[in-house]
């Protein structure tokens, strides 16, 4: 939700400051801010290989420049400026939605050529439609006064585009979709207030800023979230440890026999297992936050909780993982050798054996996994986090040795170690 709402908050701040008169920048400053942010965003997009945001910024800057050029410095209800606003109001949402559906392919020529060709065709179309004689003769989409609603086709185009981008954001939770959505909203407001002047230019600058911020947000997401499981990554885990205050509990989680699963069913199935387990870990109750530390190892941090507080929640999580299944696919889903072909069984003597063979349950094509867990709690305000993690790791090894698919506490692991040492002595 922060990824979705933060750009909108920036947009609302711009609107509040401008419309209440608390901020009164000069037109030259706003124009410089627009192109400064736009160029900075283009450089960031190129540096981080984000061709979608790069294309969106190019579309936005071309749209603003076209409105400014054909309006000739003043807002008009008719003429080339009005036609430019109508044409761009239809094309801008279409381009943003198309970019949302486009896969990220970097800056290869084969990926950029179709987009460049489409922009060239659209630019020529807008230039032809906005010729003075054509714009004066056309009244199909008249442009009303500056503060009255935009033409209905333009409103419908923006509304449909915003709805599609919103749906795609909730489906994929990507900052690019959020950036495109709020940049589209800012562009609508820019056109709504005439397309040129201080307020529209500020809205165009806000749209460019939102798109540039989406690149930074994407970089943060890649750095602090695991791409495969969508859980926070090891870096996010270490950052969270810096903010912990006594008391707190840390649980280390490991998928049982994960290497055997990879060797038997392949790495694709192993990735599916990781995603399934991660989806269960993401729903852990009790105020815990799950992290992927690497491979099949995960960690859960419970701020302000002791071992007694979290055991019930961990047991619910362990049971949830145990009851989850994946359907095997491909040629490896049947590992057992096939029995004798019943068509080769002749005579009444083998009839009973054939019936018994047919009545056996077929080999299951469902895969289930289990997880072992070790949990430890801070022993005092001066306790070192690394000691708590070490104790949780030792408890996890104890759970493995005790048969897996179980939860072991650090205190129980220490008692078992002392008992074993006493037995050896």
Buried (B, 14 or more C-beta within 10 A) or exposed (E): EEBBEBBBEBBEEBBEBBEEEEEEBEEEBBBEBBBEBBBBBBEBBBEBEBBBBBBBBBBBBBBBEBBBBBBEEEBBEBBBBBBBBBBBBBBBBBBBBBBBEBEEEEEEEEBBEEBEEBBEEBEEEBBEBBEEEEBEEBEEBEBEEBEEEBBEEBBEBBEEBBEBBBEBBEEEBBBBBBBBBBBBBBBBBBBBBBBBBBBBBBBBBBBBBBBBBBBBBBBEBEEBBBEEBBBBBBEBBEEBBEEBEEBBBBBBBBBBEBEEBBEBBBEEBBEBBBBBBBBBBEEBEBEBBBBBBEEBBBBBBBBEBBBEBBBEBBEBBBEBBBEBEBEBEEEEBEEEEEEEEEEEEEEEEBEEEEEEEEEEEEEEEEBEBBBBBBBBBBBEEEBEBEEBBBBBBBBBBBBBEBEBBBBBBBBBBBEBEEEEEEEEE
